[in-house]
Amino acid sequence: MANFVVLHLEKAKGADTKMSAHIERIFIAGNVDGSRIHLDRELIAFPEGVKSRSAAIEHRIENAKLKRKVGKNQVHAIRIILSASPEAMERVEQEGRLDDWCEQSVEWMQETFGTENLVSAVLHLDEKTPHIHATVVPIVTTARRKKKAEDCVKKHYRKKVEGARLCADDVMTQAKLKHYQTSYADAMQSFGLERGIDGSEARHISTREYYTEQFRKAKNLKEDISLLAEQKEQIADDLLKAKSELKQTTLKKDISNAGSNVARAIGSLFSSKEQQTIAELNKQLFQMNTVVTKLNKTICEREKAIETEKDNVKFVERAFEQFRRDIEKWFPGTCTNVAFANRCSHSYRLSEDIVRKLLGGSKVVCTGKFAPMGEKVPFELDNAIFSSMLVKQGHRELFINGVSVDNMIKNRRNQWYLDRKQKEAAEMAQKIKECKR
C-alpha cells in the first residue's frame, strides 16, 4: 500500500483571486461533493479586518515593510497542496488523527516559511481525498542571490542590509524544493507516511495541461486520418482510371491492352502484400475515426456540463445571497453569530457549551490551557473571563479578560520577538566584552 506524502508548490501572481474562489468554494467544481462542503474549515485565523485569502495576501505584503516596490507581474504568493496517498489519508481519517495531521502540517509550514508568511490554510473534506490548500507569501530577509558575473568581481564593498524582500525564487530553488519534500516527510513519520522516490520523473499536472495534451493527441489523429484518406482516394482513382480505359477500347488489341492495364492495376492493388497493407491502413483509419468520435463526444459533453455548472453556480449564488438577506432581515446577526461560533469551535477549540453561553451574552470563567489553532505554546489561564463583543457591523470577536484573542496572540509574538532581540544583544555585548579582555 502506498503511504507517500503529497507536497506540491506553485507560484501565483497577484492576489490569485481565481484560486481563492476555488479554495473558499465561491466557485464549486464538478468533483466537489456539495453535501460535504460544510466540513471544510480554516486552519489559521486571518488578521483583524481581513476576511478572505486574497485580502490576507495583500495584507501581509502591505505590512511587511518591504524595501522595494512590488512589481505588477511579480509573484505575490505560493500555492501549497498538502496531502498523502488516498489509501493513507483514508487510514489517518479512520484512526481519528486527521486533526493531528492538520495541526502538524500547519506547524511544519510555519517553521519552514515563517508564521507571518503563512496567511491561509484550508482543509478540504468535500473531495475524494482530504487535503490542505495553504498559501505562503514569499517574504525573505536573506541577502539577494548574486549572478555569476557579480561573483567574479574582485573587489567587494560592504553594503547595507537589504531588509525584507518579496522573492519567490529564493524560496523555490531546486535544492530547497527537494529539502521541503524530505523535511515534510520527516514531520509526517508519526502518521506512517514517507517521502516519494527521490529523482522520480512523476510530476503534478494541472487540469489545463491534461486537456491540452488530449487535444494535441486528437489533432495528431486527425492529421493521420487525413493522410490515410488521401492515400485511399489515390488508390480508388487508379482503379477508376483502369476501368475507364477498358470501356473506351473497341478493338481487341486495345481491349487486350486495356485488360492488361486493368489486370496490372488490380494486381498492384490487390497483391497479397499490398492487400494486407491496405487492410491494415483501413483498420487504423477505423480505429482513429472511433477515437476521434469518442473524443469529440467527450468534449461536447464536458462543454455542456461546464455550461450547466455555470448556470447552477449562478443560481446557487443568487439563492444563497437571497437566503442570507432573508436571514439577516428576520434574524439579525445570525450570519455574524454563525461565523463567530465556527471560529470559536475550529480555530479556538472551545467546547459547544462555552460557545452557546458566549452567543447568549453570558461571560464564562475558565481555568487551564487555551491553545488556538496554529499556536505551539498554549496560554495558561487562571479564572480567566471569556466574553464576546460585536466590534463592528458583521464581526464578533472573542475577548479574554477584556483583551481580544487576536491581540493576545499578536502581543505575545511581539514580546517573544523583543525578548529574542534583547537576548541576542546581551550575547553580543558579552562577546565584545570578552574580546576587549
N, C-alpha and C positions, 0 to 999 in steps of 0.2 A: 504493500500500500504506500502510495506517495505521501510524504509528510514534509514537503518543501514549503518554505516561506515564499510569499509573493511581495516584492517591493519594487514599484515602478515609479520613476521620477520623470517629469516632463515640464519643459519651460512653458510659461504662459505670458503673453504680452498684455499690457493694460490692466484694467480691473477684472478681466476674464469673466464678463457677465454671462456669456452663454453657458459656461461650465457651472457658474453659480446657480443658474436656472435649473440645471440638471441635478446638482447636488441638493438644493433646497426644495426640489420637487415642484418648482413652479411649472416646469415642463416635465411631463411624465412620459418616459419612453415605453415602447411596446413590451419590453422584458420585465417591467416593474409590476409586481402584484399589488394592485390598488387596495386590497383588503389588509395589507400589512404595512402601509405607509406610516401609520400611527406609531409603529415600533421604532422607526428611525429616531435618532437623538443626537444632540450636540454633546460633544465630549469636553469642550472647554468653553468658558463664558467669554462673550465679547466685552470689550471695554465699555465704559459708561457712555451711553448715547449712540452706540454702534449696534445696528440691528441686522446686518447681513454680511455675508462673506466678502463681497466686493468692497463694501464700505470698510471692513476690517483691514483689507489690503491697503487701501489708500490712507487709512488712519495710521497704520504702522509707518508708512513711508513719510507722512507729514510730520510725525513726532519723533523721527529717528535722528534729527539734527544732521542731515546729510551735508557734506561739504560741496558736493557737485549737483548741478541741476539734472533732474531725471529726464532722459530723452523720450521723445514721443513714441518711438518704436522699441524702447528698452523693455527687457523682461522685468515685470513687476513682481511676479510670483512663480513658485514652483509647485506644480500639482504632484501629490504623492498618493499612490494607492497602496494600502497595506492589507494583506490577506494571507491565505495559505491554500494548499490543495483542497478541492471541495470535500474530499473524504476527511481530511484533517480538521477542517473548520466544523464539519458536522459532529465530529467526535468531541471537540472542545465545547461546542454548544450543548451536547448531550451530557457532558460531565459537569455542566453548570459553571464553567470557568470563563464564559465569554466576557463578563465584566472585568475579570482579572487580566484577560488578554488585551482588552481595550486600554486599561489603565497602564499596563507595562509598555504598550505600543506608544501611548502618549508620552510617557516618561522618557522612552528612548529618543523620540523626536525632540523633546525639549532639551535633553542633554546633548544631542548631536547638532541641532541647528540653533539652539537658544530659545528660552521660554518666550521671550517677547517676539521672536520671529515666527513662532508657530501661532498663526492668527485664527485658524479654523481647523476643526477635526469633527467629522460627522460619520456616525455609524449607520450603514445601510443594512437593514434586515429584510427589505422588501424585494430583494433579488435572489437568485438561486443560491449564491454563496455569500455569507456575511463578509463585509469588507469596510474599510475606513477610507474616506476621502479627506485627506489632510492638505493644508495649504501653508507653505512657508514663504515668507518674504526674505529674499537673499541679502540681508544686511550684514556686511562683514567689516571688521576693523583691522584686518591684517594689511600689510603693505601690498600695493598693486604689483601683480606679476609683471616682470620685465620681458621685453622681446629679446631674442638672441643678439640682435645688433647692439642693444643697450648694454648687455652684459660684457661685450667686448671692449668697451671704453676703459681706458687705463685709469684715468683719474675719477675718483668718486668723491662726491661732496655730501656733506650732511644736509638732509632735507627735513622739512617739518613733517611731523606725523600727520598722515592724511585724514585720520578720523574715520567716521562711519561712511561706508560706501554701499551703493546698491549694485551688486555684481553677481549674477547667476553663474558666470563662467568659473569664478573661483570656487563656488560651491559644488559644481558639477564637472570637475575634472575627471579624467578616466580613472585615475588612481583612487580618488575619493568615492566614485560610484562603486568600484569594487569593494572598497572598505565598508561602505554602507551595507552592502549585501551581507558581508561577513559579520559585521557588528550587530545587525538586526537579527540574524540567525542565532548568534550567541545569546542575545537577550531573550529569545523565544525558546531556548532549550528546555525550560521547565514545562513547556506545553508539548514536548515531544516533537518539535519542529526542527528542521535542519536546513542548511543552505543548499541551493541548487548547484548543479555541476559548474565549477569554475571554468570559464572559457567556452561554455556551450554556445552554439550559434542560434539557439532558440531565442526569439525576441517577441516582445509585445507589439501587436499591430492594432491600429485603430480601425473602427468600423469603416471609415472612409477609404483606408488603404485596402481593406478586404474587398470592397465593392469595385474599387479601381482595378484591382487585379482580375476580378471576374469579367469586367467589361473588356479588359485587354485580351483575355483569352477568347471571349466571344468575337472580338474584332478579327483576331487571327484565324478563327474558324471560318468566318465569313469570307476572308480572303482565299483560304484553301478551297472552299466550296465554289467560289467564283472561278478559280483556276481549273478545277475539275470540270465545271460546266462548259468552259471554253474548249477543253480537250474533247469532251463528249460531242459538242456541236461540230468540231472539225472532223471527227470520225463519221458522223452522220452525213456531212456534206460530201465526203469522199464516196460514201456508198450511193448517195443520190446521183452523183456525177457518173458513176459507173453504170447505173441503171438507165440514165438518160442516153448515154452512148449506145446502149443496147437497143433502145426503142427507135432511135433515129437512123439506124443502119438498115438498109433494104437488101443489099447484096449479101450473098452467102459469105463472101470473103470478109466484108465489113462486119457481118453478123458474127463470123468466126473470131475476127479480131476483137470485136466488142465483147464477145463471150469470154475471150481470153482475158480481156481487161477486167470484166466482172469477176471472173474466177480469181484473177490475181488480187483484186480489191477485197473480195470475200475471203480469199486465202490469207491475205495480210491482216484482215480484221479479225478473223476467227481461227487463226492458227492456235494451237494448244497453249503456247506460251503467252501470246498476246491476249488470247481469250481469258486466261487467268488474270492477266494484268487489268483488263477492263472490268472483270468481275470484282476484283479487289478494290479498284477505284470506285465502282458503283457502291460497294459495301461501305467504304469510308465516307463517300458522299452522303449516303443514307444516315449513317451514324452521326455525322456532323450536322446534318439538317435536323435530326432529332434533338441533339444537344442545343442547337441554336433556338429551336422552337421552345424547348423547356426553359432556356434562359430568358427568352422574350416573355414567356408566360409568367415566370417568376418576377421579372422586372415590373410587368404590368400589375401583378397582384400586390407587390410591395409599394408601388406608387399609389395604388388605390388605398392600401392600408394606411400609408402616410397621410393622405388627404383626409381619410376617415378619422385618424388620430388627431389631426389638426382641428377638425370640426369638434371632436369630442373634448379636446383641451379647451377650446374657446367656450363651449357650452358649460363645462365644469367650472371654468374660471368665472363665468357670469353667474352661475348658480351659487358658487361659493361666496362671491362678493355680495350677492343679494342676501344670502343666508347670514353672512357676517353683519351686514347692515341691519337685518331684522333682529338679530340677537342684541346688538348694541342699542337698537330702538326700544325693544321691550324689556331687555335685561341689561341695563347699562353697566359697563365694567366687567362683563363676563369674559370677553376675549382677553382683557388685561389680567384677570384673575387666573385664567387657564394657563397663560404664558408664565405667570409667576409660580403657579403650582408645579408646572413641568420643570422649571428651573430649580426650584427647591428640591424636588424629588430626584432629578437626574444629576444636576451639577453640584448641589449642596448636600445631597444624600440624607435629607431629612425624612422622618417617618410620615406616613399618611396622617396619623393622628395630630402631629405637630403642624403639618401644613393646613389641615382643616381648621385648627384653632387660630392660626395666623390669618387665614382668609375670613374668619368670623370676627376679626378685630381684637382678639384676645392676645395678651402677652404671655409668653411661655418661658419659664425659668428652667435652665438646663445646666448640668454639670458633667464634664467628661471631655472627650476629644471631638473636635469638629474638623473634618477633613474634606474640604471641597475638591471636586474633580480637578486633577492637574497639579495639586499641591502635594509635594512629597512629605512635608513635615506638617502634622495636624496642629490646630490651635488647642491649647489646654484651657478649658473654661471652668470657672467655679461660680455657680449661681448666676450665670450669665442670663440676661433678659433678651429673649428673641422677640422681635416685633416687625411688623410690615408697615410700609407707608407709601402712598401714591405720590411720587416725587414730581411727576409731570403727567400730562394727559397721555393715557395709554401705556404707562410704565410704572409698575410697582416694584419696590426694592425691599430686600431683607436687611434688617438692622440688628446688630448685637450690641447691647449697652449704648444705644444711640448712635452707633457708627455703622455705616453701610458695609456689607461684606466686601464689596469691590474695593472700597477704600482701605479696609483692614488688610486685604491681600497686597494692595499696592504699597501701603505704608511699610508692611513687613519686608517686602522685597527691597524697598528703598533703604531700610535700616540695614539689611544684610549687605547691600552694596557699600554703604558708608562704613560698616564695620570692617569689611574686607579691605577697603582702601586705607583705613586707619592702621590696620594690621600690616599692610604692605609698607606704609610709610614708616612705621615703627621699626620694621625689619631693615629697611633701607638705612635708617638713621643709625641703627646698631652696627651695620656693616661699615658705614662711614667712620663711626667712632673707633671700631677695631682697626681699620686701615690707618688712622692717624696715630694709633699707638705704635 
